[in-house]
Amino acid sequence: MLSRASDGKAVLKESTANLMTDMLQEAVSSGTGNIASFAGQEIAGNSGSNTIKSDQWFVGYTPYYTAAVWSGFDTHEQVNAQVNFSASLWKQVMERAHEGLAYKSFTR
């Protein structure tokens, strides 16, 4: 999970990784990332934007996959959207990527 690098070296204490996942699950279930939520998997992640609203992003993960979506302009033009488009796109892609996969909880 989050607590190990690919070479097996610990990069976070396991308790820290578990707390981060808990907080990011809360952001998806009832916070700013709720538009990224879909049924059938545990999801953790968070959305964001810059102060002038020219960028939006959503970064999230499930027990199977991790993905990030950015949307915006190279110029400082505002994104005119009522919801975080990046979170919506993340949901659409990840929902399809998880079709047919069994429900899986985050490892604790």
Contacts in CASP RR format, 6 or more apart in sequence:
PFRMAT RR
TARGET T0000
AUTHOR 0000-0000-0000
METHOD contacts of the structure
MODEL  1
MLSRASDGKAVLKESTANLMTDMLQEAVSSGTGNIASFAGQEIAGNSGSN
TIKSDQWFVGYTPYYTAAVWSGFDTHEQVNAQVNFSASLWKQVMERAHEG
LAYKSFTR
1 17 0 8 1.000
1 21 0 8 1.000
1 106 0 8 1.000
1 107 0 8 1.000
2 11 0 8 1.000
2 12 0 8 1.000
2 17 0 8 1.000
2 20 0 8 1.000
2 21 0 8 1.000
3 10 0 8 1.000
3 11 0 8 1.000
3 12 0 8 1.000
3 13 0 8 1.000
3 14 0 8 1.000
3 16 0 8 1.000
3 17 0 8 1.000
4 10 0 8 1.000
4 11 0 8 1.000
5 11 0 8 1.000
12 20 0 8 1.000
18 108 0 8 1.000
20 44 0 8 1.000
21 44 0 8 1.000
21 106 0 8 1.000
24 44 0 8 1.000
24 45 0 8 1.000
24 46 0 8 1.000
24 60 0 8 1.000
25 42 0 8 1.000
25 43 0 8 1.000
25 44 0 8 1.000
25 45 0 8 1.000
25 106 0 8 1.000
27 33 0 8 1.000
27 44 0 8 1.000
27 45 0 8 1.000
27 46 0 8 1.000
27 47 0 8 1.000
28 34 0 8 1.000
28 36 0 8 1.000
28 37 0 8 1.000
28 43 0 8 1.000
28 44 0 8 1.000
28 45 0 8 1.000
28 46 0 8 1.000
28 60 0 8 1.000
29 37 0 8 1.000
32 46 0 8 1.000
32 47 0 8 1.000
32 48 0 8 1.000
32 84 0 8 1.000
33 45 0 8 1.000
33 46 0 8 1.000
33 47 0 8 1.000
33 58 0 8 1.000
33 84 0 8 1.000
33 87 0 8 1.000
35 47 0 8 1.000
35 83 0 8 1.000
35 84 0 8 1.000
35 87 0 8 1.000
35 88 0 8 1.000
35 91 0 8 1.000
36 43 0 8 1.000
36 45 0 8 1.000
36 47 0 8 1.000
36 58 0 8 1.000
36 60 0 8 1.000
36 87 0 8 1.000
36 88 0 8 1.000
36 90 0 8 1.000
36 91 0 8 1.000
36 94 0 8 1.000
37 43 0 8 1.000
37 91 0 8 1.000
38 91 0 8 1.000
38 94 0 8 1.000
38 95 0 8 1.000
38 98 0 8 1.000
40 98 0 8 1.000
40 103 0 8 1.000
41 62 0 8 1.000
41 63 0 8 1.000
41 64 0 8 1.000
41 98 0 8 1.000
41 101 0 8 1.000
41 103 0 8 1.000
41 104 0 8 1.000
42 62 0 8 1.000
42 63 0 8 1.000
42 103 0 8 1.000
42 104 0 8 1.000
42 105 0 8 1.000
42 106 0 8 1.000
43 60 0 8 1.000
43 61 0 8 1.000
43 62 0 8 1.000
43 94 0 8 1.000
44 60 0 8 1.000
44 61 0 8 1.000
44 62 0 8 1.000
44 106 0 8 1.000
45 58 0 8 1.000
45 59 0 8 1.000
45 60 0 8 1.000
45 61 0 8 1.000
46 58 0 8 1.000
46 59 0 8 1.000
46 60 0 8 1.000
47 56 0 8 1.000
47 57 0 8 1.000
47 58 0 8 1.000
47 84 0 8 1.000
47 86 0 8 1.000
47 87 0 8 1.000
48 56 0 8 1.000
48 57 0 8 1.000
48 58 0 8 1.000
48 84 0 8 1.000
48 86 0 8 1.000
49 55 0 8 1.000
49 56 0 8 1.000
49 57 0 8 1.000
49 79 0 8 1.000
49 84 0 8 1.000
52 76 0 8 1.000
52 78 0 8 1.000
53 78 0 8 1.000
53 79 0 8 1.000
54 72 0 8 1.000
54 73 0 8 1.000
54 75 0 8 1.000
54 76 0 8 1.000
54 77 0 8 1.000
54 78 0 8 1.000
54 79 0 8 1.000
55 70 0 8 1.000
55 71 0 8 1.000
55 72 0 8 1.000
55 73 0 8 1.000
55 79 0 8 1.000
56 70 0 8 1.000
56 71 0 8 1.000
56 72 0 8 1.000
56 79 0 8 1.000
56 81 0 8 1.000
56 84 0 8 1.000
56 85 0 8 1.000
56 86 0 8 1.000
56 87 0 8 1.000
57 68 0 8 1.000
57 69 0 8 1.000
57 70 0 8 1.000
57 71 0 8 1.000
57 86 0 8 1.000
58 68 0 8 1.000
58 69 0 8 1.000
58 84 0 8 1.000
58 86 0 8 1.000
58 87 0 8 1.000
58 89 0 8 1.000
58 90 0 8 1.000
59 66 0 8 1.000
59 67 0 8 1.000
59 68 0 8 1.000
59 69 0 8 1.000
60 66 0 8 1.000
60 67 0 8 1.000
60 68 0 8 1.000
60 90 0 8 1.000
61 67 0 8 1.000
62 94 0 8 1.000
62 98 0 8 1.000
62 104 0 8 1.000
63 104 0 8 1.000
63 105 0 8 1.000
63 106 0 8 1.000
63 107 0 8 1.000
64 97 0 8 1.000
64 98 0 8 1.000
64 101 0 8 1.000
64 104 0 8 1.000
65 94 0 8 1.000
65 97 0 8 1.000
65 98 0 8 1.000
67 90 0 8 1.000
67 93 0 8 1.000
67 94 0 8 1.000
68 90 0 8 1.000
69 86 0 8 1.000
69 87 0 8 1.000
69 89 0 8 1.000
69 90 0 8 1.000
69 93 0 8 1.000
70 86 0 8 1.000
71 79 0 8 1.000
71 85 0 8 1.000
71 86 0 8 1.000
71 89 0 8 1.000
72 79 0 8 1.000
73 79 0 8 1.000
79 85 0 8 1.000
END
